Amino acid sequence: MARKKRAPRWRLWIAVLLGGAVLCFAAGETLLMTRSDTGRIRFARTFGFVDQPELTRLVGRQLERALVAAGIPADSVRERTVESGPTGVRWSAGLAADASLLQANYVITSTLEEAGAEVLRGHEDRGPQGAGRLTLIVGIPHRPTHELVLTRGPTRDEPPGQRHARIALVLYGFGDDPAAADSVFALPAPFAVALLPAGRASPALFKAAHRRQREVVMLLPLEPVNYPQVNPGPGTLLVTMKPARIASAVDHYLDQAGAVCAVANHMGSLATQDMTVMTAVYRTLRQHRLPFVHVMPAAGAVCKTLASEMGVGYEEAGAVLDTEPRERDTRAMDRRWKMMVEEARAQGELTVWIRVTPQSRRWLTHALDRKKLPGVDFVPLESLIPRPPPV
């Protein structure tokens, strides 16, 4: 009878050594998980062997870090214990009147996710005196630990004839140079930025804007009259495309952009007159609860009426500084800006879009000096545009 051959002894030793290495690695990883806050939070997510008071303490430290990243000092947070509600701890803090709730939400969510915690759910509403309010439930899946309530600065109580004019600024035209764009994002002035998806530098531009805690408007490249001689750039949505392809493209662009407060047209003098194109666009925006801002509408555009019929938030850019920033000096910008400020004072509020050029970049630093603009407040764009209700 034939004998079975034994496996060489050296193979057994290799198997033992490999098994030991795996066990040592697993033990080391487990030790690390139990030594750091981030590790313990991830340990709680994976195995659950962390009691609720300890988990609350661990998540609380990361939430403090997230608030600082969002520009909210930890010592300004008020904490209290609540007996009823989704969590046992409620943190409350105020934001500046010109702060963006959307951007604060984005920064807090991103910072918590890096540490293994997360925002489980959240919603925006109006607080006392109509102030914007953001409520977030924070913790790990199935184990909420904190309710965070952020309220934007108080509304003004001046008599109607003395209320400050509110202006929301949107800068656009950043091209494909993330470093140059980032230098604009860093300017000490309140404004949102409008950025195109689908470009070579688009991911870096969106990332830089979020890092600078800017409100972001995603520009949707739409087919203009005389396309392709007039070309919005890569990823243009054409009137010959099927609705499903248009919707898929908009979804993809929104995924690339991250948190945005609105979507606006980039060109689109033909597409905005096409009912099929705009219906596909609006269906996607409605799913994401995003408003559409129409910049320089074409005479035959269907966007406003269709938005009303489909329940999509709609706003038109109040004023646009597009040709003036391309001139050799700032005199034209100065004249137009003065008219815009007066219009804002007369109407009470105005959204102003400004093309970024080397000329307008230098001009912005002194034109937006609050001391030179009595009776004017610069406010987040999201406070002047309607956000559609949940679907």
C-alpha positions in Angstrom: 0.0 0.0 0.0 1.4 3.4 -1.0 2.3 5.8 1.8 1.0 9.3 1.8 3.7 11.8 1.4 4.1 14.2 4.3 4.3 17.9 3.7 7.9 19.2 4.1 8.4 20.6 7.6 9.6 24.0 6.3 6.1 24.6 4.9 4.5 24.0 8.2 6.9 26.4 9.9 6.1 29.1 7.2 2.4 28.5 7.8 2.9 28.9 11.6 4.9 32.1 11.1 2.4 33.6 8.8 -0.4 32.7 11.2 1.5 34.3 14.0 2.1 37.4 12.0 -1.5 37.8 11.2 -2.5 37.3 14.8 0.1 39.9 15.9 -1.1 42.4 13.4 -4.7 41.9 14.4 -3.7 42.3 18.1 -1.8 45.4 17.3 -4.7 46.9 15.3 -7.0 46.1 18.2 -4.7 47.7 20.7 -4.5 50.8 18.5 -8.2 50.9 18.2 -8.6 50.8 22.0 -5.9 53.5 22.6 -7.1 56.5 20.5 -10.5 58.2 20.4 -10.8 57.6 16.7 -9.9 53.9 17.2 -12.4 53.5 20.0 -15.2 55.1 17.9 -14.4 52.7 15.0 -14.2 49.8 17.6 -17.7 50.8 18.8 -19.0 50.8 15.2 -17.5 47.4 14.5 -18.0 45.5 17.7 -20.3 47.7 19.9 -18.3 47.0 23.1 -18.3 50.7 24.3 -20.9 51.9 26.7 -23.1 54.9 25.9 -21.5 57.5 28.3 -18.0 56.6 27.0 -19.2 56.8 23.4 -20.8 60.2 24.1 -17.5 61.5 25.5 -15.5 60.2 22.5 -17.9 61.6 19.9 -18.1 64.8 21.8 -14.4 65.4 21.5 -14.6 64.9 17.8 -17.6 67.2 17.5 -15.7 69.9 19.3 -12.9 69.5 16.7 -15.5 69.7 13.9 -17.0 72.9 15.3 -13.6 74.5 15.4 -13.0 73.5 11.8 -16.3 75.2 10.9 -15.2 78.4 12.7 -17.2 77.9 15.9 -15.1 78.1 19.0 -15.7 75.3 21.4 -16.1 77.7 24.4 -19.1 79.3 22.6 -21.1 76.0 22.7 -23.9 75.7 25.3 -24.5 72.1 26.6 -27.5 70.8 28.4 -29.0 67.4 29.2 -32.4 66.6 27.8 -34.6 63.9 29.1 -36.7 63.6 25.9 -35.5 63.6 22.3 -33.2 61.6 20.1 -30.2 62.0 22.4 -29.5 62.8 25.9 -27.2 65.7 25.2 -28.0 68.9 23.2 -25.3 71.4 22.1 -26.3 74.8 20.9 -24.2 77.5 19.3 -24.6 80.6 17.2 -23.2 81.5 13.8 -22.4 84.9 12.4 -25.2 86.5 10.4 -23.2 86.1 7.2 -22.3 82.4 7.8 -23.6 79.6 5.6 -25.5 76.8 7.3 -24.9 74.6 4.3 -21.1 75.1 4.5 -21.1 74.6 8.3 -23.0 71.3 7.7 -20.4 70.2 5.1 -17.4 70.9 7.3 -18.8 69.3 10.4 -20.0 66.2 8.5 -16.6 65.8 6.8 -14.6 66.2 10.0 -16.7 63.7 11.9 -16.5 61.1 9.1 -12.7 61.3 9.3 -12.9 60.3 13.0 -15.4 57.4 12.4 -18.4 59.3 13.7 -21.1 60.8 11.4 -24.1 63.0 11.0 -27.0 60.6 11.2 -29.6 63.1 10.1 -30.3 66.8 10.0 -32.7 69.5 8.8 -32.9 73.2 8.4 -35.7 75.5 9.6 -36.4 78.9 11.0 -35.6 79.7 14.6 -36.7 82.7 16.7 -37.3 86.0 14.7 -36.9 84.0 11.5 -33.2 83.2 11.9 -31.8 80.3 10.0 -31.3 77.2 12.1 -29.6 73.8 11.5 -30.2 70.8 13.6 -27.9 67.7 13.3 -28.1 64.4 15.1 -24.6 63.0 15.6 -23.2 59.7 16.7 -22.6 56.3 15.0 -25.2 54.1 13.2 -28.1 53.2 15.6 -26.4 55.0 18.5 -26.9 58.8 18.4 -25.0 60.7 21.1 -25.5 64.5 20.4 -28.1 66.8 19.1 -26.4 69.9 17.6 -28.4 73.1 17.0 -26.7 75.9 15.1 -28.6 79.2 14.7 -27.4 82.0 12.4 -27.0 85.5 13.8 -30.1 87.3 14.9 -32.2 89.2 12.5 -32.3 93.0 12.7 -35.0 94.8 14.5 -34.8 98.2 12.8 -38.1 99.8 11.6 -38.9 98.8 8.0 -37.7 102.0 6.6 -34.2 101.6 8.2 -33.5 97.9 7.6 -30.2 97.2 6.0 -30.1 96.1 2.4 -28.9 92.5 2.0 -26.5 91.6 -0.9 -25.4 88.1 -1.7 -22.3 87.9 -3.9 -21.4 85.1 -6.3 -18.0 85.0 -8.0 -17.5 83.0 -11.2 -15.0 82.5 -14.1 -12.2 80.7 -12.3 -10.9 78.8 -15.3 -8.7 75.7 -14.8 -6.1 77.1 -12.3 -6.8 75.8 -8.8 -3.9 77.7 -7.2 -5.1 81.0 -8.7 -8.7 80.3 -7.7 -7.7 79.4 -4.2 -6.1 82.8 -3.8 -9.4 84.3 -4.6 -11.3 81.9 -2.3 -9.0 83.1 0.5 -10.0 86.8 0.2 -11.3 88.3 3.4 -14.7 89.0 2.0 -18.1 87.3 2.1 -19.1 85.6 -1.2 -20.2 82.3 -2.8 -18.3 80.8 -5.8 -19.8 79.3 -8.9 -17.8 76.4 -10.4 -18.1 74.2 -13.4 -18.0 70.3 -13.2 -16.5 68.0 -15.8 -13.4 70.1 -16.3 -9.8 68.9 -15.8 -9.4 71.0 -12.7 -13.0 70.7 -11.4 -12.4 68.3 -8.5 -9.5 70.4 -7.2 -11.6 73.6 -7.5 -14.5 72.2 -5.6 -12.2 70.8 -2.9 -10.5 74.2 -2.5 -13.8 76.0 -2.2 -15.1 73.7 0.5 -11.7 73.9 2.3 -12.1 77.7 2.4 -15.7 77.2 3.6 -17.3 79.0 0.7 -20.8 78.5 -0.5 -20.7 76.7 -3.8 -23.0 77.0 -6.8 -22.6 74.3 -9.4 -22.7 75.7 -12.9 -24.5 73.4 -15.3 -23.0 73.6 -18.8 -26.0 73.9 -21.1 -26.2 74.1 -24.9 -26.3 77.7 -26.2 -27.5 79.0 -29.6 -24.7 78.6 -32.2 -23.1 75.6 -30.5 -20.3 74.5 -30.9 -19.0 77.8 -32.1 -20.1 79.1 -28.7 -19.1 76.3 -26.3 -19.7 76.1 -22.5 -16.9 73.5 -22.3 -16.6 69.8 -21.5 -19.7 67.9 -20.4 -22.2 70.2 -22.1 -25.8 69.0 -21.9 -27.3 69.1 -25.4 -30.9 69.3 -26.6 -30.4 66.1 -28.6 -29.7 64.1 -25.5 -32.2 61.6 -24.0 -33.7 62.7 -20.6 -32.2 59.8 -18.8 -28.7 60.7 -20.0 -29.2 64.3 -18.9 -30.5 63.3 -15.4 -27.5 60.9 -15.1 -25.1 63.6 -16.0 -26.6 66.1 -13.5 -26.4 63.4 -10.8 -22.8 62.7 -11.6 -21.9 66.4 -11.6 -23.5 66.9 -8.2 -21.6 63.9 -6.8 -18.4 65.6 -8.0 -19.3 69.0 -6.6 -20.1 67.9 -3.0 -22.2 70.2 -0.9 -23.8 73.0 -3.1 -26.4 75.6 -2.2 -27.8 75.9 -5.7 -27.4 75.0 -9.4 -27.2 77.6 -12.1 -26.9 77.7 -15.9 -23.6 78.2 -17.7 -24.7 79.7 -21.0 -27.7 77.6 -22.2 -29.6 80.1 -24.4 -30.9 77.1 -26.4 -31.2 74.4 -23.7 -33.1 76.7 -21.3 -35.8 77.1 -24.0 -36.2 73.3 -24.4 -38.9 71.8 -22.2 -37.5 68.2 -22.4 -34.0 69.3 -21.2 -35.2 71.4 -18.4 -37.7 68.9 -17.2 -34.9 66.3 -16.9 -32.7 68.8 -15.0 -35.5 69.9 -12.7 -36.5 66.3 -11.8 -32.9 65.7 -10.6 -32.8 69.0 -8.7 -36.1 68.3 -7.0 -34.7 65.0 -5.8 -31.7 66.8 -4.3 -33.8 69.7 -2.9 -31.7 72.2 -4.8 -32.9 75.5 -6.3 -32.1 76.7 -9.8 -30.6 80.1 -10.3 -31.1 81.5 -13.8 -28.2 83.8 -14.9 -29.1 86.2 -17.8 -32.2 84.3 -19.0 -32.9 84.1 -22.7 -36.2 85.6 -23.9 -37.8 82.3 -24.7 -36.6 80.4 -21.6 -39.1 78.0 -20.0 -37.3 77.8 -16.7 -39.4 80.0 -14.5 -42.8 78.7 -15.4 -41.6 75.1 -15.4 -40.0 75.5 -12.0 -43.3 76.7 -10.6 -45.1 73.7 -12.1 -42.6 71.1 -10.9 -42.1 72.6 -7.4 -38.5 73.5 -7.9 -37.0 76.6 -6.2 -36.2 79.3 -8.8 -34.4 82.6 -8.6 -32.9 84.9 -11.2 -29.5 86.6 -10.7 -30.3 90.1 -9.7 -27.3 91.8 -11.4 -24.3 90.6 -13.3 -20.9 92.3 -13.6 -19.5 90.5 -16.6 -18.1 92.9 -19.2 -16.9 95.6 -16.8 -14.3 93.4 -15.1 -12.6 92.8 -18.5 -11.9 96.6 -19.0 -8.5 98.2 -18.4 -9.5 100.1 -15.3 -12.1 99.9 -12.6 -14.1 103.0 -13.4 -16.9 101.0 -15.1 -17.1 98.6 -12.2 -17.2 101.4 -9.7 -20.1 103.1 -11.6 -22.1 99.8 -11.9 -21.4 98.8 -8.3 -22.8 102.1 -7.1 -25.9 101.5 -9.1 -26.2 97.9 -7.7 -25.9 99.1 -4.1 -28.6 101.6 -4.6 -30.8 99.0 -6.2 -30.3 96.7 -3.2 -31.2 99.5 -0.9 -34.4 100.2 -2.9 -35.4 96.5 -3.1 -34.1 95.4 0.2 -32.0 92.6 -1.2 -30.0 91.7 -4.4 -27.9 88.8 -5.7 -24.8 90.1 -7.6 -22.7 87.9 -9.9 -19.1 89.1 -10.6 -16.7 87.6 -13.1 -13.3 87.1 -11.7 -10.4 88.7 -13.6 -7.1 90.2 -12.4 -8.9 93.6 -12.4 -11.9 92.5 -10.4 -9.8 90.5 -8.0 -7.9 93.7 -7.0 -11.1 95.7 -7.0 -13.0 93.4 -4.6 -10.7 94.1 -1.7 -11.7 97.7 -1.4 -15.2 97.7 -3.1 -16.5 95.3 -0.3 -15.2 97.4 2.6 -18.1 97.5 5.0 -17.1 100.9 6.3 -17.8 102.3 2.8 -21.2 100.7 2.6 -23.4 101.9 5.4 -26.8 100.2 5.5 -25.6 97.2 3.6 -25.2 93.6 4.9 -23.4 90.9 2.9 -25.4 87.7 3.5 -25.1 84.0 2.4 -26.6 83.3 -1.0 -28.8 80.5 0.5 -30.6 83.1 2.6 -31.9 84.9 -0.6 -32.9 81.9 -2.7 -35.8 79.5 -2.1 -35.1 75.9 -1.2 -37.8 73.5 -2.3 -39.6 71.5 0.3 -38.8 67.8 0.9 -40.3 65.4 -1.8 
